[in-house]
Amino acid sequence: MSTSRYFLLMFSLFSVGSMSAAIGHRAALHPPDTLFISAVEGDSLLVLEGHLNDPCHLGYELFDQLGRRLLYGIDSTASSGAFRRSYDLRSIPKGDFVFFARCAEFRRAFRFHKKTHRSKAREKPAPWGRK
């Protein structure tokens, strides 16, 4: 093996190793991006928490089992660092749903089950003797 080939091989090995060390050092300074559902409180409020390193607008969508989009939007405030958002689910019927959250290139999908639904029939029952 010639000296120049040996030099190029050693240079490439050490440069890749030092780059991975620098990336690992940067990762230690900034925790990774995370998104998670912390609670579905009383089947009426969905709480999304997480940590984002770069500021971006958080987009969200909620789909039912048939693929119909029930909720969607983009938060007006840019998120950076730890955050907590809540979404109102009172107008959504009971059933299984998929909640998508995205911020720039970071995306997560969550599946959850809503057990109850506040219908107007229970809030205003029919008078006695009528159905």
C-alpha positions in Angstrom: 0.0 0.0 0.0 1.4 3.3 -0.9 2.0 6.1 1.6 -0.7 8.3 0.2 -3.4 5.6 0.3 -2.4 4.8 3.9 -2.6 8.5 4.8 -6.0 8.9 3.2 -7.3 5.7 4.9 -6.1 6.9 8.4 -7.5 10.4 7.8 -10.9 9.1 6.8 -11.1 6.8 9.9 -10.1 9.5 12.3 -12.3 12.2 10.8 -15.4 9.9 11.0 -14.6 9.0 14.6 -14.2 12.7 15.6 -17.4 13.7 13.8 -19.4 11.0 15.7 -17.8 12.2 18.9 -18.9 15.8 18.1 -22.4 14.7 17.3 -22.6 12.7 20.5 -21.3 15.7 22.4 -24.0 17.9 20.8 -26.7 15.3 21.7 -25.6 15.4 25.3 -26.1 19.2 25.4 -29.6 19.1 23.8 -32.0 16.3 24.7 -33.7 14.7 21.7 -37.0 15.9 20.4 -39.9 14.2 22.2 -43.7 14.3 21.9 -46.1 12.2 24.1 -49.6 12.2 25.3 -49.5 12.6 29.0 -53.2 12.2 29.7 -56.7 12.0 28.3 -58.3 13.7 31.2 -61.9 12.6 31.7 -62.3 11.8 28.0 -62.7 15.6 27.3 -59.1 16.9 27.2 -56.1 15.6 25.4 -52.8 16.8 26.8 -49.7 16.7 24.6 -46.3 17.3 26.2 -42.8 17.2 24.9 -39.5 18.9 24.3 -38.3 20.5 21.0 -34.8 21.8 20.3 -35.7 24.1 17.4 -38.6 26.6 17.4 -41.4 25.5 15.0 -45.1 25.6 14.8 -46.8 22.5 16.2 -49.4 21.0 13.8 -52.0 18.5 14.8 -54.7 16.3 13.3 -57.2 13.9 14.8 -58.7 11.1 12.7 -61.4 8.5 13.5 -61.4 4.8 12.4 -62.8 5.6 9.0 -60.0 8.1 8.2 -62.2 11.2 8.6 -60.3 14.2 10.0 -62.2 15.6 13.0 -59.7 18.2 14.3 -56.8 19.9 12.7 -54.7 23.0 13.0 -51.4 24.7 13.6 -50.6 26.4 17.0 -50.0 30.1 16.6 -47.0 30.1 19.0 -43.7 28.6 18.0 -42.5 25.9 20.4 -38.9 25.5 21.6 -37.9 23.7 24.8 -40.4 22.0 27.0 -44.0 22.6 26.2 -47.6 21.5 27.2 -50.6 21.8 24.9 -54.2 20.7 25.6 -56.9 19.9 23.0 -60.7 19.9 23.7 -62.3 16.6 22.9 -65.9 17.2 24.2 -67.4 17.6 20.7 -65.9 14.2 19.5 -68.0 11.0 19.9 -66.7 8.0 21.7 -64.5 5.5 19.9 -60.9 4.9 18.7 -58.9 7.7 17.3 -55.4 8.5 15.9 -53.8 11.8 16.8 -50.9 13.1 14.6 -48.6 15.8 15.9 -45.7 17.3 13.8 -43.1 20.0 14.2 -41.0 20.6 11.1 -39.6 17.2 10.2 -40.4 15.6 13.6 -43.7 13.6 13.5 -45.5 11.3 15.9 -48.8 9.4 15.8 -50.8 8.3 18.9 -53.7 6.0 19.1 -56.2 6.4 22.0 -59.7 5.3 22.9 -62.4 7.7 24.1 -64.9 5.9 26.4 -67.7 8.5 27.0 -69.5 11.2 25.1 -71.6 13.9 26.6 -74.7 13.9 24.5 -77.5 16.4 24.7 -80.0 13.6 25.4 -78.4 13.1 28.8 -78.1 16.8 29.6 -81.8 17.5 28.8 -83.9 14.3 29.4 -87.3 14.1 27.9 -90.2 14.9 30.3 -92.0 12.1 32.1 -94.4 10.2 29.9 -92.6 11.0 26.6 -89.9 9.3 24.8 
